[in-house]
Amino acid sequence: MAIFYLVRHGEAVYDHMLESGFWGFGRDFAPLSPKGKQQAEMAARDIRLKSAEIIVSSPYTRALQTAQIISKETGIDEEVDIDLHE
């Protein structure tokens, strides 16, 4: 039986995107804030992830960054699914 662990991306910084005139889909490019990076590092330390086999992420910048941090900390491979959206 497959077990899925859902992890929300860390806090993102939207100010720069809005100041640059990115509206709508432009928000997809918002990066993680320093706090968001810390949140991803904390998520990587969750003992439940030790049994995970793969990390699947949406193509949104904030989700990719979160997945990369967790992958780096845990050694779990990551995969991007372009069909994942909010």
A tleap script that builds the chain and sets N, CA, C and O, in Angstrom:
source leaprc.protein.ff14SB
mol = sequence {
  NMET ALA ILE PHE TYR LEU VAL ARG HIE GLY
  GLU ALA VAL TYR ASP HIE MET LEU GLU SER
  GLY PHE TRP GLY PHE GLY ARG ASP PHE ALA
  PRO LEU SER PRO LYS GLY LYS GLN GLN ALA
  GLU MET ALA ALA ARG ASP ILE ARG LEU LYS
  SER ALA GLU ILE ILE VAL SER SER PRO TYR
  THR ARG ALA LEU GLN THR ALA GLN ILE ILE
  SER LYS GLU THR GLY ILE ASP GLU GLU VAL
  ASP ILE ASP LEU HIE CGLU
}
set mol.1.N position { 0.842 -1.175 0.000 }
set mol.1.CA position { 0.000 0.000 0.000 }
set mol.1.C position { 0.895 1.250 0.000 }
set mol.1.O position { 1.840 1.346 0.784 }
set mol.2.N position { 0.594 2.171 -0.861 }
set mol.2.CA position { 1.364 3.417 -0.946 }
set mol.2.C position { 0.943 4.385 0.157 }
set mol.2.O position { -0.235 4.500 0.495 }
set mol.3.N position { 1.934 5.072 0.704 }
set mol.3.CA position { 1.685 6.106 1.708 }
set mol.3.C position { 2.196 7.424 1.146 }
set mol.3.O position { 3.317 7.493 0.641 }
set mol.4.N position { 1.384 8.466 1.229 }
set mol.4.CA position { 1.754 9.783 0.721 }
set mol.4.C position { 1.892 10.760 1.881 }
set mol.4.O position { 1.052 10.792 2.781 }
set mol.5.N position { 2.947 11.546 1.853 }
set mol.5.CA position { 3.145 12.624 2.823 }
set mol.5.C position { 3.047 13.929 2.047 }
set mol.5.O position { 3.827 14.160 1.124 }
set mol.6.N position { 2.120 14.763 2.403 }
set mol.6.CA position { 1.957 16.047 1.728 }
set mol.6.C position { 2.654 17.127 2.542 }
set mol.6.O position { 2.421 17.268 3.743 }
set mol.7.N position { 3.511 17.886 1.871 }
set mol.7.CA position { 4.254 18.962 2.515 }
set mol.7.C position { 3.982 20.240 1.736 }
set mol.7.O position { 4.198 20.303 0.526 }
set mol.8.N position { 3.516 21.239 2.432 }
set mol.8.CA position { 3.273 22.538 1.789 }
set mol.8.C position { 4.606 23.262 1.651 }
set mol.8.O position { 5.496 23.115 2.488 }
set mol.9.N position { 4.731 24.041 0.587 }
set mol.9.CA position { 5.957 24.819 0.389 }
set mol.9.C position { 6.148 25.812 1.526 }
set mol.9.O position { 5.195 26.171 2.217 }
set mol.10.N position { 7.378 26.247 1.712 }
set mol.10.CA position { 7.672 27.253 2.728 }
set mol.10.C position { 7.136 28.614 2.329 }
set mol.10.O position { 6.659 28.812 1.212 }
set mol.11.N position { 7.224 29.544 3.262 }
set mol.11.CA position { 6.748 30.912 3.032 }
set mol.11.C position { 7.481 31.528 1.834 }
set mol.11.O position { 8.703 31.427 1.722 }
set mol.12.N position { 6.730 32.155 0.958 }
set mol.12.CA position { 7.307 32.781 -0.238 }
set mol.12.C position { 7.319 34.300 -0.101 }
set mol.12.O position { 6.604 34.872 0.721 }
set mol.13.N position { 8.148 34.939 -0.926 }
set mol.13.CA position { 8.232 36.399 -0.976 }
set mol.13.C position { 7.541 36.842 -2.265 }
set mol.13.O position { 8.044 36.607 -3.364 }
set mol.14.N position { 6.395 37.479 -2.116 }
set mol.14.CA position { 5.635 37.915 -3.282 }
set mol.14.C position { 5.871 39.383 -3.617 }
set mol.14.O position { 5.545 39.816 -4.723 }
set mol.15.N position { 6.427 40.153 -2.694 }
set mol.15.CA position { 6.592 41.594 -2.897 }
set mol.15.C position { 7.345 41.919 -4.176 }
set mol.15.O position { 6.905 42.759 -4.961 }
set mol.16.N position { 8.487 41.254 -4.393 }
set mol.16.CA position { 9.303 41.539 -5.574 }
set mol.16.C position { 8.533 41.233 -6.854 }
set mol.16.O position { 8.644 41.966 -7.837 }
set mol.17.N position { 7.765 40.170 -6.845 }
set mol.17.CA position { 6.995 39.799 -8.035 }
set mol.17.C position { 5.946 40.870 -8.337 }
set mol.17.O position { 5.754 41.256 -9.490 }
set mol.18.N position { 5.276 41.342 -7.295 }
set mol.18.CA position { 4.247 42.362 -7.484 }
set mol.18.C position { 4.861 43.691 -7.908 }
set mol.18.O position { 4.315 44.387 -8.764 }
set mol.19.N position { 6.012 44.047 -7.299 }
set mol.19.CA position { 6.693 45.287 -7.666 }
set mol.19.C position { 7.186 45.245 -9.108 }
set mol.19.O position { 7.276 46.283 -9.764 }
set mol.20.N position { 7.503 44.064 -9.600 }
set mol.20.CA position { 7.988 43.904 -10.972 }
set mol.20.C position { 6.848 43.885 -11.977 }
set mol.20.O position { 7.083 43.821 -13.184 }
set mol.21.N position { 5.619 43.942 -11.490 }
set mol.21.CA position { 4.469 43.944 -12.380 }
set mol.21.C position { 3.976 42.557 -12.741 }
set mol.21.O position { 3.142 42.413 -13.635 }
set mol.22.N position { 4.476 41.528 -12.060 }
set mol.22.CA position { 4.003 40.169 -12.321 }
set mol.22.C position { 2.682 39.955 -11.594 }
set mol.22.O position { 2.620 40.033 -10.367 }
set mol.23.N position { 1.662 39.694 -12.333 }
set mol.23.CA position { 0.348 39.419 -11.754 }
set mol.23.C position { -0.103 38.054 -12.245 }
set mol.23.O position { 0.430 37.545 -13.231 }
set mol.24.N position { -1.043 37.476 -11.595 }
set mol.24.CA position { -1.566 36.179 -12.032 }
set mol.24.C position { -0.496 35.109 -11.982 }
set mol.24.O position { 0.031 34.798 -10.914 }
set mol.25.N position { -0.174 34.543 -13.141 }
set mol.25.CA position { 0.791 33.447 -13.193 }
set mol.25.C position { 2.195 33.883 -12.794 }
set mol.25.O position { 3.018 33.036 -12.447 }
set mol.26.N position { 2.490 35.169 -12.832 }
set mol.26.CA position { 3.799 35.658 -12.411 }
set mol.26.C position { 4.101 35.318 -10.972 }
set mol.26.O position { 5.264 35.184 -10.591 }
set mol.27.N position { 3.064 35.178 -10.171 }
set mol.27.CA position { 3.249 34.821 -8.761 }
set mol.27.C position { 3.844 33.419 -8.620 }
set mol.27.O position { 4.399 33.080 -7.575 }
set mol.28.N position { 3.730 32.608 -9.668 }
set mol.28.CA position { 4.294 31.258 -9.632 }
set mol.28.C position { 5.813 31.283 -9.474 }
set mol.28.O position { 6.411 30.299 -9.040 }
set mol.29.N position { 6.435 32.407 -9.825 }
set mol.29.CA position { 7.892 32.523 -9.776 }
set mol.29.C position { 8.404 33.062 -8.445 }
set mol.29.O position { 9.609 33.250 -8.282 }
set mol.30.N position { 7.515 33.311 -7.498 }
set mol.30.CA position { 7.929 33.860 -6.202 }
set mol.30.C position { 8.830 32.861 -5.473 }
set mol.30.O position { 8.468 31.694 -5.321 }
set mol.31.N position { 10.005 33.317 -5.023 }
set mol.31.CA position { 10.933 32.428 -4.314 }
set mol.31.C position { 10.589 32.319 -2.829 }
set mol.31.O position { 9.746 33.054 -2.315 }
set mol.32.N position { 11.246 31.404 -2.167 }
set mol.32.CA position { 11.086 31.269 -0.719 }
set mol.32.C position { 11.747 32.441 -0.003 }
set mol.32.O position { 12.779 32.957 -0.433 }
set mol.33.N position { 11.136 32.839 1.079 }
set mol.33.CA position { 11.746 33.835 1.963 }
set mol.33.C position { 12.768 33.106 2.839 }
set mol.33.O position { 12.786 31.876 2.859 }
set mol.34.N position { 13.615 33.837 3.560 }
set mol.34.CA position { 14.514 33.162 4.508 }
set mol.34.C position { 13.742 32.285 5.501 }
set mol.34.O position { 14.183 31.188 5.844 }
set mol.35.N position { 12.593 32.777 5.956 }
set mol.35.CA position { 11.765 31.977 6.863 }
set mol.35.C position { 11.268 30.718 6.154 }
set mol.35.O position { 11.220 29.644 6.754 }
set mol.36.N position { 10.897 30.849 4.871 }
set mol.36.CA position { 10.433 29.701 4.096 }
set mol.36.C position { 11.506 28.638 3.943 }
set mol.36.O position { 11.215 27.442 3.969 }
set mol.37.N position { 12.758 29.081 3.783 }
set mol.37.CA position { 13.872 28.128 3.695 }
set mol.37.C position { 14.050 27.391 5.018 }
set mol.37.O position { 14.314 26.189 5.033 }
set mol.38.N position { 13.906 28.112 6.123 }
set mol.38.CA position { 13.993 27.477 7.445 }
set mol.38.C position { 12.862 26.472 7.633 }
set mol.38.O position { 13.064 25.398 8.199 }
set mol.39.N position { 11.661 26.832 7.150 }
set mol.39.CA position { 10.525 25.924 7.261 }
set mol.39.C position { 10.789 24.629 6.489 }
set mol.39.O position { 10.456 23.542 6.959 }
set mol.40.N position { 11.391 24.753 5.299 }
set mol.40.CA position { 11.704 23.563 4.500 }
set mol.40.C position { 12.752 22.704 5.207 }
set mol.40.O position { 12.662 21.476 5.196 }
set mol.41.N position { 13.738 23.347 5.816 }
set mol.41.CA position { 14.760 22.605 6.562 }
set mol.41.C position { 14.135 21.864 7.746 }
set mol.41.O position { 14.514 20.732 8.044 }
set mol.42.N position { 13.185 22.503 8.414 }
set mol.42.CA position { 12.490 21.848 9.526 }
set mol.42.C position { 11.669 20.661 9.024 }
set mol.42.O position { 11.636 19.609 9.663 }
set mol.43.N position { 11.008 20.830 7.878 }
set mol.43.CA position { 10.212 19.736 7.312 }
set mol.43.C position { 11.103 18.549 6.970 }
set mol.43.O position { 10.699 17.397 7.125 }
set mol.44.N position { 12.315 18.833 6.506 }
set mol.44.CA position { 13.248 17.758 6.140 }
set mol.44.C position { 13.646 16.911 7.342 }
set mol.44.O position { 14.046 15.758 7.182 }
set mol.45.N position { 13.540 17.468 8.532 }
set mol.45.CA position { 13.910 16.735 9.748 }
set mol.45.C position { 12.759 15.890 10.309 }
set mol.45.O position { 12.929 15.204 11.317 }
set mol.46.N position { 11.604 15.938 9.667 }
set mol.46.CA position { 10.458 15.151 10.126 }
set mol.46.C position { 10.771 13.662 9.939 }
set mol.46.O position { 11.056 13.220 8.826 }
set mol.47.N position { 10.718 12.908 11.010 }
set mol.47.CA position { 11.113 11.494 10.947 }
set mol.47.C position { 10.228 10.663 10.018 }
set mol.47.O position { 10.654 9.612 9.539 }
set mol.48.N position { 9.028 11.113 9.766 }
set mol.48.CA position { 8.147 10.358 8.863 }
set mol.48.C position { 8.708 10.300 7.452 }
set mol.48.O position { 8.416 9.362 6.710 }
set mol.49.N position { 9.513 11.293 7.068 }
set mol.49.CA position { 10.063 11.317 5.711 }
set mol.49.C position { 11.149 10.271 5.496 }
set mol.49.O position { 11.533 10.007 4.357 }
set mol.50.N position { 11.643 9.678 6.562 }
set mol.50.CA position { 12.692 8.655 6.422 }
set mol.50.C position { 12.225 7.468 5.583 }
set mol.50.O position { 13.043 6.783 4.968 }
set mol.51.N position { 10.921 7.222 5.554 }
set mol.51.CA position { 10.401 6.107 4.766 }
set mol.51.C position { 9.982 6.531 3.357 }
set mol.51.O position { 9.526 5.700 2.571 }
set mol.52.N position { 10.133 7.808 3.038 }
set mol.52.CA position { 9.741 8.295 1.707 }
set mol.52.C position { 10.722 7.796 0.647 }
set mol.52.O position { 11.916 7.655 0.909 }
set mol.53.N position { 10.208 7.536 -0.536 }
set mol.53.CA position { 11.035 7.037 -1.631 }
set mol.53.C position { 11.324 8.101 -2.677 }
set mol.53.O position { 12.348 8.037 -3.358 }
set mol.54.N position { 10.442 9.070 -2.813 }
set mol.54.CA position { 10.617 10.110 -3.826 }
set mol.54.C position { 9.873 11.369 -3.390 }
set mol.54.O position { 8.872 11.300 -2.677 }
set mol.55.N position { 10.375 12.508 -3.827 }
set mol.55.CA position { 9.714 13.795 -3.596 }
set mol.55.C position { 9.166 14.241 -4.942 }
set mol.55.O position { 9.908 14.316 -5.921 }
set mol.56.N position { 7.880 14.537 -4.998 }
set mol.56.CA position { 7.256 15.029 -6.225 }
set mol.56.C position { 6.839 16.469 -5.979 }
set mol.56.O position { 6.152 16.766 -5.001 }
set mol.57.N position { 7.257 17.366 -6.870 }
set mol.57.CA position { 7.002 18.795 -6.695 }
set mol.57.C position { 6.304 19.380 -7.910 }
set mol.57.O position { 6.444 18.885 -9.029 }
set mol.58.N position { 5.555 20.437 -7.670 }
set mol.58.CA position { 5.009 21.220 -8.778 }
set mol.58.C position { 6.154 22.045 -9.367 }
set mol.58.O position { 7.225 22.118 -8.763 }
set mol.59.N position { 5.954 22.666 -10.531 }
set mol.59.CA position { 7.013 23.473 -11.132 }
set mol.59.C position { 7.120 24.888 -10.566 }
set mol.59.O position { 7.970 25.660 -11.009 }
set mol.60.N position { 6.281 25.239 -9.602 }
set mol.60.CA position { 6.345 26.582 -9.024 }
set mol.60.C position { 7.653 26.756 -8.261 }
set mol.60.O position { 8.100 25.840 -7.572 }
set mol.61.N position { 8.257 27.914 -8.382 }
set mol.61.CA position { 9.556 28.183 -7.775 }
set mol.61.C position { 9.571 27.846 -6.293 }
set mol.61.O position { 10.488 27.171 -5.823 }
set mol.62.N position { 8.575 28.302 -5.552 }
set mol.62.CA position { 8.557 28.079 -4.101 }
set mol.62.C position { 8.467 26.593 -3.763 }
set mol.62.O position { 9.046 26.146 -2.773 }
set mol.63.N position { 7.750 25.831 -4.574 }
set mol.63.CA position { 7.640 24.385 -4.352 }
set mol.63.C position { 8.941 23.678 -4.732 }
set mol.63.O position { 9.386 22.766 -4.034 }
set mol.64.N position { 9.548 24.105 -5.841 }
set mol.64.CA position { 10.822 23.516 -6.261 }
set mol.64.C position { 11.911 23.749 -5.221 }
set mol.64.O position { 12.675 22.842 -4.893 }
set mol.65.N position { 11.971 24.969 -4.710 }
set mol.65.CA position { 12.988 25.274 -3.704 }
set mol.65.C position { 12.773 24.448 -2.437 }
set mol.65.O position { 13.730 23.947 -1.846 }
set mol.66.N position { 11.526 24.312 -2.030 }
set mol.66.CA position { 11.215 23.498 -0.854 }
set mol.66.C position { 11.633 22.053 -1.091 }
set mol.66.O position { 12.268 21.440 -0.233 }
set mol.67.N position { 11.281 21.508 -2.249 }
set mol.67.CA position { 11.635 20.122 -2.579 }
set mol.67.C position { 13.146 19.933 -2.634 }
set mol.67.O position { 13.660 18.911 -2.179 }
set mol.68.N position { 13.858 20.908 -3.186 }
set mol.68.CA position { 15.319 20.800 -3.284 }
set mol.68.C position { 15.970 20.786 -1.906 }
set mol.68.O position { 16.904 20.022 -1.659 }
set mol.69.N position { 15.476 21.629 -1.018 }
set mol.69.CA position { 16.025 21.658 0.342 }
set mol.69.C position { 15.781 20.324 1.042 }
set mol.69.O position { 16.684 19.772 1.670 }
set mol.70.N position { 14.568 19.816 0.931 }
set mol.70.CA position { 14.246 18.536 1.571 }
set mol.70.C position { 15.069 17.407 0.948 }
set mol.70.O position { 15.568 16.537 1.661 }
set mol.71.N position { 15.210 17.418 -0.368 }
set mol.71.CA position { 15.993 16.398 -1.058 }
set mol.71.C position { 17.456 16.428 -0.617 }
set mol.71.O position { 18.059 15.387 -0.358 }
set mol.72.N position { 18.010 17.621 -0.537 }
set mol.72.CA position { 19.415 17.766 -0.129 }
set mol.72.C position { 19.628 17.269 1.301 }
set mol.72.O position { 20.623 16.606 1.597 }
set mol.73.N position { 18.687 17.593 2.178 }
set mol.73.CA position { 18.821 17.219 3.591 }
set mol.73.C position { 18.582 15.726 3.838 }
set mol.73.O position { 19.161 15.145 4.756 }
set mol.74.N position { 17.726 15.109 3.012 }
set mol.74.CA position { 17.332 13.717 3.252 }
set mol.74.C position { 17.977 12.717 2.301 }
set mol.74.O position { 18.033 11.524 2.601 }
set mol.75.N position { 18.463 13.191 1.157 }
set mol.75.CA position { 19.009 12.289 0.150 }
set mol.75.C position { 17.938 11.622 -0.696 }
set mol.75.O position { 18.239 10.716 -1.473 }
set mol.76.N position { 16.692 12.058 -0.555 }
set mol.76.CA position { 15.584 11.492 -1.328 }
set mol.76.C position { 15.552 12.178 -2.694 }
set mol.76.O position { 15.637 13.403 -2.779 }
set mol.77.N position { 15.428 11.381 -3.767 }
set mol.77.CA position { 15.352 11.938 -5.118 }
set mol.77.C position { 14.088 12.758 -5.285 }
set mol.77.O position { 13.063 12.489 -4.659 }
set mol.78.N position { 14.182 13.766 -6.144 }
set mol.78.CA position { 13.010 14.599 -6.415 }
set mol.78.C position { 12.633 14.520 -7.886 }
set mol.78.O position { 13.465 14.260 -8.755 }
set mol.79.N position { 11.360 14.753 -8.132 }
set mol.79.CA position { 10.807 14.718 -9.478 }
set mol.79.C position { 9.833 15.879 -9.602 }
set mol.79.O position { 9.117 16.199 -8.653 }
set mol.80.N position { 9.805 16.508 -10.773 }
set mol.80.CA position { 8.879 17.610 -11.020 }
set mol.80.C position { 7.740 17.095 -11.888 }
set mol.80.O position { 7.965 16.483 -12.932 }
set mol.81.N position { 6.527 17.350 -11.445 }
set mol.81.CA position { 5.336 16.985 -12.215 }
set mol.81.C position { 4.690 18.280 -12.687 }
set mol.81.O position { 4.100 19.013 -11.893 }
set mol.82.N position { 4.802 18.558 -13.980 }
set mol.82.CA position { 4.296 19.837 -14.501 }
set mol.82.C position { 2.777 19.945 -14.432 }
set mol.82.O position { 2.221 21.025 -14.631 }
set mol.83.N position { 2.115 18.848 -14.156 }
set mol.83.CA position { 0.657 18.883 -14.043 }
set mol.83.C position { 0.172 19.210 -12.633 }
set mol.83.O position { -1.032 19.340 -12.416 }
set mol.84.N position { 1.084 19.344 -11.673 }
set mol.84.CA position { 0.683 19.725 -10.314 }
set mol.84.C position { 0.504 21.237 -10.248 }
set mol.84.O position { 1.408 21.994 -10.602 }
set mol.85.N position { -0.648 21.661 -9.800 }
set mol.85.CA position { -0.967 23.087 -9.665 }
set mol.85.C position { -1.770 23.292 -8.393 }
set mol.85.O position { -2.256 22.341 -7.781 }
set mol.86.N position { -1.898 24.557 -8.010 }
set mol.86.CA position { -2.713 24.856 -6.835 }
set mol.86.C position { -4.170 24.753 -7.176 }
set mol.86.O position { -5.023 24.970 -6.315 }
savepdb mol mol.pdb
quit
